[in-house]
């Protein structure tokens, strides 16, 4: 086994693509690849290697792609670099005599490709927070499977972590914790740089559809089987982690091959092994792009405006631009959260600028909080023991696949409490969004198992909402004018009044049903309906009054 077998799959595919381009170049010049290897290996001065790569560079500079356009700058650099490294690996003695000259070819080629024409390098358009909300709402409205709710969490986490698609593959349950400052802290691995990093996640006070904690709660509640991963629907490339075809050559044969005579060595030209054609499973980037393509089409059908051309990299770019729009946030903080590599001097201060304080500042801005605000997480701390016991029973049904197992397969208890409180807080919002959704059916099934009612969970939601009311200094950051703030306040008050009316209406129905049951049990001969309707009538009148108040508030809002 060689260390080459441990090279990531993406790097191996890039090398294979470059060698295919080199083979087409050789055929165009009337040679075979093996013939070029013989010429290069037979010249110890490195001049032949220089001539071959110089000609190959010119070939790449004017080569057209399958789309009838010149190869992009990045493709040219990848092809040339991989072929150069491949030849130097085959003939390592030429590295010392040709290294500087070959580097000059690469520099000239890079500058030429940068200046040719007027076309810009294609970059993924940024995904704004408005785009994120539109996509999340479309998914929550149209979800028909458990995977759809997990996909909504995937898009939210990508945006808030400033992450690449591959970063979401290593989000595990036992690396999520509740931190001081009102946030969840997720430790994960950046797959591209193989570095570990942590990020602060805050509750979005403005919109439940773009709240990462609510998205995680939905994804975890909808999980049916235990898993160590937060999002177990993602494809994972196990071929890269564990190669299945490894050539086992004994060390003695390798050493004997190096001690053969030079004549024998030169007569045998190294021939690279052609890569076998294998059916590959689409990776994480293709998965995210398919999710975007599917739900972007739904948004377009509904008439929702989205940034055109969104791709898997749009979330990383869009979140970074969103944070950078706040002049009070330092650019190094954004770079650190996104895991961008910095200079050696900056890395020397990694223990200083990489603290959670700076990351929380960026996280507050992404979630819509002011930088000096003191955000709070939804919790269950303010409930009395009897109500808390009933909520715990409901929690056990919600997170049956995320608690009670080994540490690797379970979320921490305080994290489960936060997710439970968030799910209860936004249950009325989800109910209004789509009453017949899979998530609502899942919650109603859990409510029936613990003998809880819709009125109870609505009351719990209001209680949690009261604990999250911001103080005067903790008002969420919003660039909207004063008129928009007043409209939002009236909208929230109207929703609260409607929830109270629903609770009272439900209680009135329960009282009426109980009174009727008592009447059926007693079977009085001269039963009058007046006593039985007193309590229900009182609650109904209160409900009607609240409904009138809600209607008046809505009228004033308009």
C-alpha positions in Angstrom: 0.0 0.0 0.0 1.3 3.5 -0.9 0.3 6.9 0.5 -1.1 7.7 -2.9 -4.0 5.5 -2.0 -4.8 7.9 0.7 -5.1 11.0 -1.6 -8.7 12.4 -1.5 -11.0 11.3 -4.3 -11.4 14.8 -5.6 -7.6 15.2 -6.1 -7.4 11.8 -7.8 -10.1 12.8 -10.2 -8.4 16.1 -11.0 -5.1 14.2 -11.7 -6.9 11.7 -14.0 -8.7 14.5 -15.9 -5.4 16.4 -16.4 -3.7 13.2 -17.7 -6.5 12.6 -20.2 -5.9 16.2 -21.5 -2.2 15.4 -21.8 -2.9 12.3 -23.7 -5.1 14.2 -26.2 -2.2 16.7 -26.6 0.2 13.9 -27.3 -2.1 12.5 -30.0 -2.5 15.9 -31.6 1.3 16.2 -31.9 1.6 12.7 -33.4 3.1 11.0 -30.3 1.9 8.6 -27.7 2.3 9.3 -24.0 4.8 6.5 -23.6 6.9 7.9 -26.3 7.0 11.3 -24.6 8.0 9.5 -21.3 11.0 7.9 -23.1 12.2 11.3 -24.5 11.8 13.0 -21.2 13.5 10.2 -19.2 16.4 10.0 -21.6 17.4 13.6 -21.2 19.1 14.3 -17.8 19.4 18.1 -18.5 15.7 18.7 -18.3 15.5 20.5 -21.6 13.1 17.9 -23.1 10.8 18.2 -20.1 10.8 22.0 -20.5 10.0 21.8 -24.3 7.2 19.3 -23.7 5.5 21.3 -20.9 6.0 24.6 -22.8 4.2 23.2 -25.8 1.5 21.7 -23.5 1.0 25.2 -21.9 0.4 26.8 -25.3 -2.0 23.9 -26.2 -4.0 24.6 -23.0 -4.0 28.4 -23.5 -5.9 28.0 -26.8 -7.8 24.8 -26.1 -11.6 25.1 -26.4 -13.9 23.3 -24.0 -17.0 21.2 -24.8 -19.0 24.5 -24.6 -17.1 26.0 -27.5 -15.3 28.4 -25.2 -11.7 28.6 -24.0 -10.8 26.7 -20.9 -11.1 28.7 -17.7 -8.1 30.0 -15.9 -8.6 27.5 -13.1 -8.9 24.5 -15.4 -5.7 25.5 -17.3 -3.8 25.9 -14.0 -5.1 22.5 -12.7 -4.3 20.6 -15.9 -0.8 22.1 -16.2 0.0 21.7 -12.5 -1.1 18.1 -12.3 0.8 17.1 -15.5 3.9 18.8 -14.3 3.8 17.2 -10.9 3.1 13.8 -12.5 6.2 14.0 -14.7 8.3 15.2 -11.8 7.1 12.2 -9.8 8.0 9.9 -12.6 11.5 11.5 -13.0 12.4 13.1 -9.7 16.0 13.7 -10.8 14.7 16.4 -13.1 13.1 18.5 -10.4 16.3 20.2 -9.3 17.4 21.2 -12.9 14.0 22.2 -14.2 12.0 23.4 -11.2 12.6 27.1 -11.7 12.0 27.1 -15.4 8.8 25.2 -15.1 7.5 27.6 -12.5 8.1 30.4 -14.9 6.0 28.7 -17.5 3.2 28.4 -15.0 3.5 32.0 -14.0 3.3 33.2 -17.7 0.4 30.9 -18.4 -1.5 32.2 -15.3 -1.1 35.9 -16.3 -2.1 35.3 -19.9 -5.3 33.4 -18.9 -6.1 36.2 -16.4 -5.9 39.0 -19.1 -7.3 37.3 -22.1 -10.8 38.4 -23.2 -13.3 40.3 -21.1 -15.0 37.3 -19.5 -15.0 37.2 -15.7 -14.4 34.0 -13.8 -17.8 32.4 -12.9 -18.6 32.8 -9.2 -21.6 31.6 -7.3 -24.1 34.4 -6.6 -24.6 35.2 -2.9 -27.6 33.8 -1.2 -29.2 36.6 0.8 -31.1 36.1 4.0 -34.3 36.8 2.1 -33.4 34.0 -0.3 -32.9 31.7 2.7 -36.3 32.6 4.2 -38.0 32.0 0.8 -36.4 28.6 0.3 -37.1 27.5 3.9 -40.8 28.6 3.7 -41.2 26.8 0.4 -39.7 23.6 1.9 -41.8 23.8 5.1 -45.0 24.4 3.0 -44.3 21.7 0.5 -42.6 19.0 2.6 -43.8 15.5 1.7 -41.1 13.5 3.4 -38.8 13.5 6.5 -35.9 14.3 4.2 -37.5 17.6 3.2 -37.3 18.9 6.8 -33.7 17.8 7.0 -32.9 19.6 3.8 -34.4 22.8 5.3 -32.0 22.4 8.2 -29.1 21.7 5.8 -29.6 25.0 3.9 -29.9 27.0 7.2 -26.8 25.5 8.7 -24.8 26.0 5.6 -25.7 29.7 5.7 -25.0 30.3 9.4 -21.8 28.3 9.5 -20.4 30.1 6.3 -19.8 26.6 5.3 -18.9 24.6 2.3 -21.3 21.7 1.5 -18.7 19.2 2.7 -18.6 20.8 6.1 -22.1 19.5 6.9 -21.0 15.9 6.5 -19.3 15.9 10.0 -22.0 17.6 12.1 -22.5 15.1 15.0 -24.9 15.3 17.9 -22.4 15.0 20.7 -20.6 18.2 19.5 -23.5 20.5 20.1 -23.5 22.4 23.4 -25.3 25.3 25.1 -22.9 28.2 25.7 -23.2 31.3 27.9 -24.5 34.3 26.0 -27.6 32.6 24.7 -26.3 30.4 21.9 -25.7 26.9 20.8 -22.1 26.1 20.0 -21.4 23.6 17.3 -17.9 22.0 16.8 -17.3 20.6 13.4 -14.6 19.7 10.9 -13.8 21.7 7.8 -13.3 18.9 5.3 -11.3 20.9 2.8 -8.7 22.1 5.3 -9.0 19.2 7.7 -9.3 21.6 10.6 -11.6 21.7 13.6 -13.7 24.7 14.3 -16.6 26.0 16.4 -19.4 28.3 15.6 -22.1 30.1 17.7 -25.7 29.7 16.6 -28.4 32.1 17.8 -32.2 32.0 17.8 -33.6 34.3 15.1 -35.9 36.8 16.8 -37.5 38.0 13.6 -38.6 35.0 11.6 -38.9 31.3 12.5 -38.3 30.1 8.9 -34.7 31.4 9.0 -34.0 30.3 12.5 -31.2 27.7 12.6 -32.2 26.3 16.0 -35.8 25.8 14.9 -34.5 24.1 11.7 -32.4 21.7 13.8 -35.3 21.0 16.1 -37.5 20.0 13.1 -34.8 17.9 11.6 -34.2 16.1 14.9 -37.8 15.6 15.7 -38.5 14.0 12.3 -35.6 11.5 12.6 -37.0 8.0 13.0 -33.8 6.0 13.7 -30.8 6.8 15.9 -27.8 8.4 14.2 -24.6 10.1 15.3 -25.1 12.8 12.6 -27.4 15.8 12.9 -28.5 15.3 9.3 -28.3 11.6 8.4 -29.8 12.1 4.9 -26.5 13.4 3.4 -24.4 11.2 1.1 -21.0 10.4 2.4 -18.1 9.4 0.2 -16.7 6.4 2.0 -14.6 5.4 -1.0 -12.3 8.3 -0.2 -11.9 7.3 3.5 -11.3 3.6 2.9 -9.9 2.6 -0.5 -11.0 -0.8 -1.6 -8.4 -1.5 -4.3 -4.9 -1.3 -2.8 -1.8 -2.8 -4.5 0.2 -4.7 -1.9 3.8 -4.8 -3.2 6.4 -6.2 -0.8 9.1 -3.8 0.3 11.9 -6.1 -1.1 10.5 -5.9 -4.6 10.3 -2.1 -4.3 14.0 -1.9 -3.2 15.1 -4.4 -5.9 13.5 -2.2 -8.5 15.6 0.7 -7.4 18.8 -1.2 -7.5 18.5 -2.3 -11.1 21.0 -1.1 -13.7 20.4 2.3 -15.3 20.2 0.8 -18.7 17.4 -1.5 -17.6 15.6 1.3 -15.9 15.8 3.6 -18.9 14.6 0.9 -21.3 11.3 0.5 -19.3 9.2 3.6 -19.5 6.8 4.2 -16.7 3.3 3.7 -17.8 0.6 5.1 -15.6 -2.3 2.8 -14.7 -5.5 3.8 -16.4 -8.2 4.5 -13.9 -10.9 2.0 -13.9 -14.4 3.1 -14.8 -16.6 3.0 -11.7 -20.1 4.0 -11.0 -19.8 6.9 -8.5 -22.4 8.1 -6.1 -23.2 11.9 -6.5 -21.4 13.8 -3.7 -22.6 16.3 -1.2 -22.2 19.3 -3.6 -24.4 17.7 -6.2 -26.9 16.9 -3.5 -27.2 20.5 -2.3 -27.5 21.7 -5.9 -30.3 19.3 -6.6 -32.1 20.5 -3.4 -31.7 24.1 -4.6 -32.8 23.3 -8.1 -36.0 21.6 -6.8 -37.1 24.3 -4.4 -36.0 27.2 -6.5 -38.4 26.0 -9.1 -41.2 25.9 -6.5 -40.4 29.4 -5.4 -40.5 30.5 -9.1 -43.9 28.9 -9.6 -45.2 30.7 -6.5 -43.9 34.0 -7.8 -41.2 34.4 -5.1 -38.2 36.4 -6.3 -34.9 34.5 -5.7 -31.3 35.4 -6.7 -30.9 33.5 -10.0 -28.2 30.8 -10.3 -27.9 29.8 -6.6 -25.5 26.9 -6.0 -24.0 25.1 -3.1 -21.3 27.8 -2.6 -23.9 30.6 -2.6 -24.6 30.2 1.1 -21.0 30.7 2.2 -20.6 33.8 0.0 -24.0 35.3 0.9 -23.6 34.9 4.7 -20.1 36.4 4.6 -21.4 39.4 2.7 -24.4 39.7 5.1 -22.0 39.9 8.1 -19.6 42.2 6.3 -22.4 44.7 5.7 -22.2 45.6 9.4 -19.4 48.2 9.8 -19.0 47.2 13.4 -17.8 43.7 12.6 -14.1 43.2 12.0 -13.2 41.4 8.8 -10.8 38.9 10.5 -13.8 37.7 12.6 -15.7 36.8 9.5 -12.6 35.1 8.0 -12.1 33.1 11.2 -15.8 31.9 11.2 -15.6 30.9 7.6 -12.4 29.0 8.0 -10.5 31.0 5.4 -6.7 30.5 5.6 -4.8 33.6 6.6 -1.2 34.6 6.7 1.3 33.0 9.1 1.2 36.1 11.3 -2.5 35.9 11.7 -2.2 32.2 12.5 0.1 33.0 15.4 -2.8 34.8 17.1 -5.2 32.0 16.6 -5.8 31.6 20.3 -6.8 35.2 20.5 -8.9 36.0 17.5 -10.4 32.6 17.4 -12.3 32.9 20.7 -16.0 32.5 20.9 -16.5 36.2 21.8 -15.7 37.3 18.2 -17.6 34.4 16.7 -20.7 35.3 18.8 -20.5 38.9 17.4 -20.7 37.5 13.9 -23.4 35.1 14.9 -25.5 37.8 16.4 -25.4 39.8 13.2 -26.3 36.8 11.1 -29.3 36.1 13.3 -30.5 39.7 13.3 -29.5 40.8 16.8 -27.8 44.0 17.6 -24.1 43.6 18.5 -24.7 44.9 22.1 -27.8 42.9 22.6 -28.0 40.0 25.1 -29.8 37.2 23.1 -31.7 34.5 24.9 -32.4 30.9 23.9 -35.9 29.4 24.3 -35.8 27.3 27.4 -38.1 25.4 29.8 -36.7 27.0 33.0 -39.8 29.1 33.8 -42.3 26.2 33.9 -43.6 24.8 37.2 -42.7 21.2 38.0 -46.1 19.8 37.0 -46.2 21.5 33.6 -42.5 20.6 33.1 -43.3 17.0 33.7 -45.8 17.0 31.0 -43.4 18.7 28.6 -40.8 16.1 29.4 -43.2 13.4 28.4 -43.8 15.2 25.1 -40.0 15.7 24.7 -39.4 12.0 25.0 -41.8 11.4 22.1 -40.2 14.2 20.0 -36.6 13.2 20.4 -36.9 9.4 20.6 -34.1 9.1 18.1 -31.8 11.6 19.8 -31.8 10.8 23.5 -31.4 7.8 25.7 -28.7 6.1 23.7 -24.9 6.2 24.0 -23.1 9.5 24.0 -22.2 9.2 20.3 -25.8 8.8 19.3 -27.4 11.3 21.7 -27.8 15.1 22.0 -26.9 16.6 25.4 -29.8 17.2 27.8 -29.6 21.0 27.8 -29.5 21.0 23.9 -32.6 18.8 23.8 -34.3 21.3 26.2 -33.5 24.2 23.9 -34.7 22.4 20.8 -37.9 21.3 22.6 -38.6 24.9 23.7 -38.0 26.2 20.2 -40.3 23.6 18.6 -43.1 24.5 21.1 -42.5 28.2 20.6 -43.0 28.0 16.8 -45.6 25.3 16.7 -48.4 27.8 16.2 -46.4 29.3 13.3 -46.0 25.9 11.7 -49.7 25.1 12.2 -50.7 28.2 10.4 -48.2 27.6 7.6 -49.6 24.1 6.7 -52.0 22.3 9.1 -51.8 19.0 7.3 -48.0 18.7 7.0 -46.1 15.7 8.2 -44.5 17.6 11.0 -47.9 18.7 12.4 -49.1 15.1 12.2 -46.0 14.0 14.1 -46.6 16.6 16.8 -50.3 15.8 17.1 -49.5 12.1 17.4 -47.0 12.8 20.2 -49.7 15.0 22.0 -52.2 12.2 21.9 -49.7 9.8 23.3 -49.1 12.0 26.4 -52.8 13.0 26.5 -52.0 16.7 26.0 -54.2 19.1 24.0 -53.6 21.8 21.3 -54.7 24.4 23.9 -51.9 23.3 26.2 -49.1 23.5 23.7 -50.4 26.9 22.6 -50.3 28.1 26.2 -46.8 26.8 26.5 -45.8 28.6 23.4 -47.1 31.9 24.7 -45.3 31.3 28.0 -42.0 30.8 26.2 -42.6 33.8 24.0 -43.0 36.0 27.1 -39.6 34.9 28.4 -38.0 36.0 25.1 -39.5 39.5 25.0 -36.4 41.8 24.5 -35.7 44.6 26.9 -35.2 48.1 25.7 -31.5 47.6 25.1 -31.9 44.2 23.4 -34.1 45.1 20.5 -33.2 43.0 17.4 -31.2 44.8 14.8 -33.4 45.8 11.8 -32.6 48.3 9.0 -36.4 48.8 8.4 -37.9 52.3 9.1 -40.1 53.1 12.1 -43.3 52.4 10.2 -42.3 48.9 9.5 -41.4 48.3 13.1 -44.9 49.5 14.2 -46.5 47.2 11.7 -44.4 44.3 12.9 -45.3 45.0 16.5 -49.1 45.2 15.7 -48.7 41.9 13.7 -47.1 40.2 16.7 -49.8 41.5 19.1 -52.5 40.4 16.8 -51.0 36.9 16.6 -50.8 36.7 20.4 -54.4 37.8 20.8 -55.5 35.2 18.3 -53.5 32.5 20.1 -55.2 33.5 23.4 -58.6 33.4 21.7 -57.8 29.9 20.4 -56.8 28.7 23.9 -59.9 30.1 25.5 -62.0 28.6 22.8 -60.4 25.2 23.3 -60.9 25.4 27.1 -64.6 26.4 26.6 -65.1 23.3 24.4 -63.5 21.1 27.0 -65.6 22.5 29.8 -68.8 22.1 27.7 -67.8 18.5 26.9 -67.2 17.7 30.6 -70.5 19.2 31.6 -72.3 17.1 29.0 -70.6 14.0 30.3 -71.6 14.7 33.8 -75.2 15.2 32.7 -75.2 11.9 30.9 -73.8 10.1 34.0 -76.4 11.6 36.4 -79.5 11.5 34.1 -81.5 14.0 36.0 -85.2 14.1 35.1 -85.6 17.9 35.3 -82.2 18.9 33.9 -81.9 22.5 32.7 -79.2 23.7 30.4 -78.6 26.9 32.2 -76.1 25.6 34.8 -74.2 23.5 32.3 -73.4 26.4 30.1 -72.4 29.0 32.6 -68.6 28.2 32.6 -68.5 27.6 28.9 -70.5 30.7 28.2 -68.1 32.8 30.3 -65.1 31.4 28.4 -66.8 31.8 25.1 -67.6 35.4 25.8 -63.9 36.0 26.8 -62.9 34.3 23.6 -65.2 36.4 21.5 -63.9 39.6 23.2 -60.3 38.6 22.5 -61.3 37.8 18.9 -62.9 41.3 18.5 -59.7 42.8 20.0 -57.6 40.9 17.6 -59.7 42.0 14.7 -59.5 45.6 15.9 -55.7 45.3 16.2 -55.5 43.9 12.7 -57.6 46.7 11.3 -55.5 49.4 13.0 -52.3 47.6 11.6 -53.7 48.0 8.1 
